């Protein structure tokens, strides 16, 4: 019995040492603009995941989980943040407002832009380089990320809120099996949750982000699978073609296998069993200066 108690105490110590409490911050100190209420579904937040102090590259990524604009997939949020922490990158998981809670565009874009501004304004607090802040998204979260990549602004220099003075332009984008188009190859559920039924054609075009790329669009890492039945690979192919036409650097990876919604892969905490996109991303982030050379 004494041995069992000692063993349990030892295991408890390990769990305490390895469990990390992640700060959750509301994007706005008071009620968010356009909020329909004051509950959890009406309060967009950022959850902060910081790497070990001995392994910080100074880069950061805001992460937009997928879920069809109707939910938020944890394995495309917190799990990605922990993966980025392994590379020395700070991860900030965005809980944005959803169509299932009655919200429509531009609320989601408002939340994503505010998240990037917030990380940039508090860069010193989190030991982050304000010029190395990316955005990452999967599926519908990839649509949100690609929307900010093509619809950012420079901030309001005269704003009373210091966060609003910051630019919302990410320094790079990471798009994972993303919904990018709202046209022929869209995911209909995401489109409806974002825009409602029968949206005006000009709004559909505005948020078909393969049509909104300019030379000022940030560099992107784009990946998809050929066998994805939920979000066709054409979303990524068309976006990459638009980046190429605009002269924007990108990495494009199309893998035959993997389907949709796979996150890091079959075994997220075994690097050799993760999907190859994770290794390709590390290579690209290293080349872009987001990872400290080891």
C-alpha positions as CSV (number, residue, x, y, z in Angstrom):
1,X,0.0,0.0,0.0
2,X,2.8,2.4,0.9
3,X,4.4,1.7,-2.5
4,X,1.1,2.3,-4.3
5,X,0.7,5.7,-2.5
6,X,4.2,6.7,-3.4
7,X,3.6,5.7,-7.0
8,X,0.4,7.6,-7.2
9,X,2.1,10.7,-5.7
10,X,4.9,10.4,-8.3
11,X,2.4,10.1,-11.2
12,X,0.4,13.1,-9.8
13,X,3.6,15.1,-9.8
14,X,4.3,14.2,-13.4
15,X,0.8,15.2,-14.4
16,X,1.0,18.5,-12.5
17,X,4.3,19.3,-14.1
18,X,3.1,18.5,-17.7
19,X,-0.3,20.1,-17.5
20,X,-0.3,23.7,-18.8
21,X,-2.9,26.3,-17.9
22,X,-3.6,28.3,-21.0
23,X,-4.9,31.8,-20.7
24,X,-8.2,32.5,-22.4
25,X,-8.8,36.2,-23.3
26,X,-11.9,37.8,-24.7
27,X,-11.1,39.7,-27.9
28,X,-12.9,42.7,-26.6
29,X,-12.9,43.8,-22.9
30,X,-16.7,44.5,-23.1
31,X,-19.4,43.2,-25.4
32,X,-18.1,42.3,-28.8
33,X,-19.3,44.5,-31.7
34,X,-22.5,43.0,-33.2
35,X,-23.0,40.6,-30.3
36,X,-26.5,39.1,-30.1
37,X,-26.1,38.4,-26.4
38,X,-23.6,38.0,-23.7
39,X,-23.2,34.2,-23.4
40,X,-20.2,32.0,-24.5
41,X,-21.5,31.8,-28.1
42,X,-21.5,35.6,-28.3
43,X,-18.0,36.1,-26.8
44,X,-15.1,35.5,-29.1
45,X,-11.8,34.5,-27.4
46,X,-8.2,33.7,-27.9
47,X,-6.6,30.8,-26.0
48,X,-2.8,31.3,-25.6
49,X,-0.4,28.5,-26.1
50,X,3.2,29.5,-25.5
51,X,6.3,27.3,-26.1
52,X,8.9,26.6,-23.5
53,X,11.0,29.7,-22.8
54,X,14.1,27.8,-24.0
55,X,12.5,27.0,-27.3
56,X,10.9,30.2,-28.5
57,X,11.4,31.4,-32.1
58,X,9.5,34.6,-31.6
59,X,7.0,33.7,-34.2
60,X,3.2,33.3,-33.6
61,X,0.2,31.9,-35.4
62,X,-3.5,32.6,-34.9
63,X,-5.4,29.3,-35.5
64,X,-9.0,29.2,-36.8
65,X,-10.5,25.7,-36.2
66,X,-12.8,24.2,-38.8
67,X,-16.4,23.1,-38.3
68,X,-18.5,24.4,-41.2
69,X,-19.0,27.8,-39.5
70,X,-21.4,25.8,-37.3
71,X,-18.9,24.4,-34.7
72,X,-15.2,24.4,-33.8
73,X,-13.1,21.3,-34.0
74,X,-10.6,21.0,-31.1
75,X,-8.2,18.8,-33.1
76,X,-7.8,21.7,-35.5
77,X,-7.2,24.2,-32.7
78,X,-5.5,23.2,-29.5
79,X,-3.8,20.3,-31.1
80,X,-2.3,22.5,-33.8
81,X,-1.2,25.0,-31.2
82,X,0.7,22.3,-29.2
83,X,2.3,21.1,-32.5
84,X,3.5,24.6,-33.3
85,X,4.8,25.0,-29.7
86,X,7.1,22.0,-30.4
87,X,8.6,24.1,-33.2
88,X,9.0,27.1,-30.9
89,X,6.0,29.0,-32.3
90,X,3.4,30.6,-30.1
91,X,-0.1,29.4,-30.9
92,X,-3.3,31.4,-30.4
93,X,-6.6,29.5,-30.9
94,X,-9.4,31.7,-32.0
95,X,-13.0,30.9,-30.8
96,X,-14.9,32.9,-33.4
97,X,-18.6,33.5,-33.6
98,X,-20.6,31.0,-35.7
99,X,-23.6,30.8,-38.0
100,X,-25.2,28.2,-35.8
101,X,-25.4,30.9,-33.1
102,X,-27.1,33.3,-35.5
103,X,-24.0,35.2,-36.8
104,X,-23.2,36.0,-40.4
105,X,-20.4,37.7,-42.3
106,X,-18.7,40.1,-41.5
107,X,-18.7,39.1,-37.8
108,X,-16.4,36.1,-38.3
109,X,-13.9,38.3,-40.3
110,X,-14.2,40.9,-37.5
111,X,-13.1,38.3,-35.0
112,X,-10.2,37.0,-37.0
113,X,-8.9,40.5,-37.7
114,X,-9.2,41.5,-34.0
115,X,-7.2,38.3,-33.1
116,X,-4.3,39.3,-35.2
117,X,-4.4,42.9,-34.0
118,X,-4.5,41.7,-30.4
119,X,-1.4,39.4,-30.8
120,X,0.4,42.2,-32.5
121,X,-0.4,44.8,-29.9
122,X,0.7,42.4,-27.1
123,X,3.7,41.1,-28.9
124,X,6.1,42.2,-26.2
125,X,4.1,40.6,-23.4
126,X,4.1,37.2,-25.2
127,X,7.7,37.7,-26.5
128,X,6.5,37.6,-30.1
129,X,7.9,39.5,-33.1
130,X,5.0,41.7,-34.4
131,X,6.3,41.1,-38.0
132,X,6.1,37.3,-37.7
133,X,2.4,36.6,-37.0
134,X,0.7,34.1,-39.3
135,X,-2.9,32.8,-39.5
136,X,-3.8,29.1,-39.9
137,X,-7.2,27.5,-40.7
138,X,-8.7,24.2,-41.6
139,X,-11.8,23.6,-43.7
140,X,-14.2,26.4,-42.9
141,X,-11.5,27.8,-40.6
142,X,-9.4,27.9,-43.7
143,X,-12.0,30.0,-45.4
144,X,-11.9,32.4,-42.5
145,X,-8.1,32.5,-42.7
146,X,-8.1,33.0,-46.4
147,X,-10.6,35.8,-46.0
148,X,-8.3,37.7,-43.7
149,X,-5.4,37.0,-46.0
150,X,-7.3,38.8,-48.8
151,X,-9.4,41.3,-46.8
152,X,-7.0,42.8,-44.2
153,X,-6.5,46.4,-43.4
154,X,-3.8,48.6,-42.0
155,X,-5.6,49.6,-38.8
156,X,-7.0,52.9,-37.6
157,X,-4.1,55.2,-36.5
158,X,-6.4,57.5,-34.6
159,X,-8.4,54.8,-32.7
160,X,-8.8,55.2,-29.0
161,X,-8.3,51.5,-28.6
162,X,-4.6,50.7,-29.1
163,X,-5.5,47.2,-30.5
164,X,-7.5,48.8,-33.3
165,X,-4.5,50.8,-34.4
166,X,-2.7,47.6,-35.4
167,X,-2.7,46.1,-38.9
168,X,-4.8,43.0,-39.3
169,X,-2.5,41.7,-42.2
170,X,-1.0,38.3,-41.3
171,X,2.6,37.8,-42.3
172,X,1.8,34.4,-43.8
173,X,-1.0,31.9,-44.1
174,X,-1.4,28.2,-43.6
175,X,-4.5,26.7,-45.3
176,X,-5.4,23.1,-44.5
177,X,-8.0,21.4,-46.8
178,X,-9.6,24.9,-46.8
179,X,-12.9,26.0,-48.1
180,X,-11.8,29.0,-50.2
181,X,-14.3,29.4,-53.0
182,X,-18.0,30.0,-52.5
183,X,-18.7,29.1,-56.1
184,X,-18.9,25.8,-57.9
185,X,-16.5,23.9,-55.6
186,X,-17.7,25.3,-52.2
187,X,-18.9,23.4,-49.1
188,X,-22.5,24.3,-49.1
189,X,-23.0,24.0,-45.3
190,X,-20.2,26.5,-44.6
191,X,-21.5,28.9,-47.2
192,X,-25.0,28.8,-45.7
193,X,-23.8,29.3,-42.2
194,X,-21.6,32.2,-43.2
195,X,-24.0,34.0,-45.5
196,X,-27.4,32.6,-44.9
197,X,-29.8,31.4,-47.7
198,X,-29.8,33.1,-51.1
199,X,-26.9,35.6,-50.5
200,X,-26.4,38.3,-53.1
201,X,-24.1,37.2,-55.9
202,X,-21.7,40.1,-55.3
203,X,-21.2,39.0,-51.7
204,X,-20.5,35.4,-52.9
205,X,-17.9,36.7,-55.3
206,X,-16.3,39.0,-52.7
207,X,-15.8,36.0,-50.3
208,X,-14.7,33.6,-53.0
209,X,-11.1,34.3,-52.0
210,X,-9.4,32.8,-55.0
211,X,-10.9,35.9,-56.8
212,X,-9.5,38.4,-54.2
213,X,-5.8,37.6,-54.3
214,X,-3.5,40.6,-55.0
215,X,0.3,41.1,-55.0
216,X,-0.1,42.2,-51.3
217,X,-1.6,38.8,-50.2
218,X,0.9,37.2,-47.8
219,X,2.9,34.1,-48.7
220,X,0.9,30.9,-48.1
221,X,1.4,27.2,-47.3
222,X,-1.6,25.4,-49.0
223,X,-2.4,21.7,-48.7
224,X,-5.2,19.4,-49.6
225,X,-5.9,15.7,-50.4
226,X,-7.0,14.4,-53.7
227,X,-9.6,12.1,-52.1
228,X,-11.3,14.9,-50.1
229,X,-15.0,14.4,-50.7
230,X,-16.3,17.2,-48.4
231,X,-14.2,20.1,-49.8
232,X,-12.9,19.5,-53.3
233,X,-9.2,20.0,-53.9
234,X,-10.1,22.6,-56.6
235,X,-10.4,25.1,-53.7
236,X,-6.6,24.9,-53.0
237,X,-5.7,24.5,-56.7
238,X,-7.5,27.7,-57.7
239,X,-6.1,29.6,-54.8
240,X,-2.6,28.6,-55.6
241,X,-3.1,29.5,-59.3
242,X,-4.3,33.0,-58.1
243,X,-1.2,33.4,-55.9
244,X,1.0,32.4,-58.8
245,X,-0.7,34.9,-61.1
246,X,-0.2,37.7,-58.5
247,X,3.4,36.8,-57.9
248,X,2.8,35.7,-54.2
249,X,5.2,33.0,-52.9
250,X,3.5,29.8,-51.9
251,X,4.0,26.1,-51.2
252,X,1.3,23.8,-52.6
253,X,0.9,20.2,-51.5
254,X,-1.7,17.8,-52.8
255,X,-1.6,14.4,-51.2
256,X,-3.6,11.5,-52.6
257,X,-4.6,10.0,-49.2
258,X,-6.0,11.6,-46.0
259,X,-9.6,12.5,-46.8
260,X,-11.0,15.5,-45.0
261,X,-10.7,16.8,-41.5
262,X,-7.6,14.7,-40.6
263,X,-5.8,17.3,-38.5
264,X,-2.2,16.3,-37.7
265,X,-2.9,12.7,-38.8
266,X,-3.6,9.3,-37.3
267,X,-1.3,9.7,-34.3
268,X,-0.8,13.4,-33.5
269,X,1.8,12.9,-30.7
270,X,4.0,10.4,-32.7
271,X,5.9,12.6,-35.2
272,X,6.7,9.7,-37.4
273,X,3.0,8.8,-37.7
274,X,1.7,12.3,-38.4
275,X,0.6,13.1,-41.9
276,X,3.5,14.3,-44.1
277,X,2.0,17.8,-44.4
278,X,3.3,18.5,-40.9
279,X,6.9,17.8,-42.0
280,X,6.5,19.8,-45.1
281,X,5.1,22.7,-43.1
282,X,8.0,22.7,-40.7
283,X,10.4,22.8,-43.7
284,X,8.5,25.8,-45.1
285,X,8.2,27.7,-41.8
286,X,11.9,27.2,-41.3
287,X,12.6,28.7,-44.8
288,X,10.3,31.7,-44.0
289,X,12.1,32.4,-40.7
290,X,9.3,31.3,-38.4
291,X,11.4,28.5,-36.8
292,X,14.8,29.0,-35.2
293,X,17.5,27.0,-36.9
294,X,18.6,24.0,-34.8
